[in-house]
Amino acid sequence: MLQAFKSKHIKRLPDGFYSDFLSNLAKERKPSAIRSLFPLEKTPGLISLLAGKPNASTFPFTSLSFNARSPINPGEETTLNISGDELAQGLQYGDTAGLKSLLDWLHGLQERNHGRKVDEGWKISVGSGSQDLIYKAVAAMVNPGDSVLVESPVYAGVIPMFHSLHCNQIEVDTDSQGIQSSSLRTILEQWPEGTPKPKVLYTVPYGCNPTGMTATLERRKEVLKLAREHNFIILEDDPYFYLYYGKAPRYPSYFALELEEPDVGRVLRFDSLSKILSAGIRIGFASGPDALLNAIDQHTATSNLQTSSLTQAIVFKLLDSWGYEGFKIHTERVSAFYAAKRDVFERAMNKHLAGLAEWSTPEAGMFFWFKLRLSDNADAGSGDSEAVIKTQAFEKGVLALPGTVFLPNGRATPYVRASFSLLGEEDVDKAIQRLRDTILDARAA
Ligand code: PMP
């Protein structure tokens, strides 16, 4: 998928490095007495009286079959069957970090796509969607009152997360090339003395939600450099990585790029299967330094114990039957699907919104982020989209999200996020015409 990675000696940050990055809560958490002994159950010849696992012979399920499309020929379906040991594992409690077979598969995927080899001081944990892991990661790293760097506009799903953990969200400006590293540098260089600097930066580098933008290579490199200079961890939330419309990801991930750094271990990466396999199956995975992932696992061990074994078994069965090549073909098809949707949407925008809105064309993901021109005065483009979108557009029969919900401080903005993943051509045209009528009415008012 991605160009070949150079193999070179990796200097990884020592485990002790992360003690400054763990929250008090994470440090105080005690490992689960039972779960930490789980691996010993696999010792040959051992008789385990350890876990309170229910006896699977009492479970009513005897086999599980599902049909899946072939990645090569989506018109063709194959029946996949989960039975025997695979089913037993899927029906039973399992390791906190995830099902071993699935973790192994995902390790192989990360090696192919990000050049990260196993046994180099990093690991993977599976979560109930990436949201689950992002929340646990943040809770493992920040204390109340800490400052965190968030790209702005930012994925609305993390604003309440940081808020509930009583963090001070420092907005870092973005543009069509991703995070503006110059404003990030200014923030960090002008950081008030005596105030602890932020420990994390949250960013969505491909097809950002909400802006649709993809961070360029140069920006990524600058952000990584700043992470080392100012000692913060990059939370790379990349659910749209596989929704890049080109043939291969155009830019390496932060997780891949940090291999070029003098030392490795400042990136905690989140992947999601929601946009490429199923959102309801709730599988995401985090890849990063052992110390941070172990803290996430300890949270899991005390909250939901583990991600569903059965959904992991289903996902593994499917991925294993496809192989990495099948996965690549499938994800390329999904991204081509969204590229076509993007084109349909943009055609309608050009037709109906010329002069009434401004936007940059997304290269990945499923969102257009556009600025309403609510007046013709010199300040055209300023204003507040909230009432226009929430009330007037809704009354005309179109629903979109006012940009303010993506700004941690909730200020007024003329921007709007429109998702183009679900609509057919006819509905797109109607929706954009309704937006046009809304903007014209607002300008006339
Ligand atoms: N991060 C971003 C940027 C998202 O857009 C989403 C889904 N809307 C998530 C995380 C959560 O995804 P998941 O289904 O994997 O929990």
Residues whose N, C-alpha, C, O or C-beta is under 5 A from the ligand:
A	BS01	PMP	S128 G129 S130 Q131 D132 Y155 V204 N209 D237 P239 S272 S274 A279 I283 G284
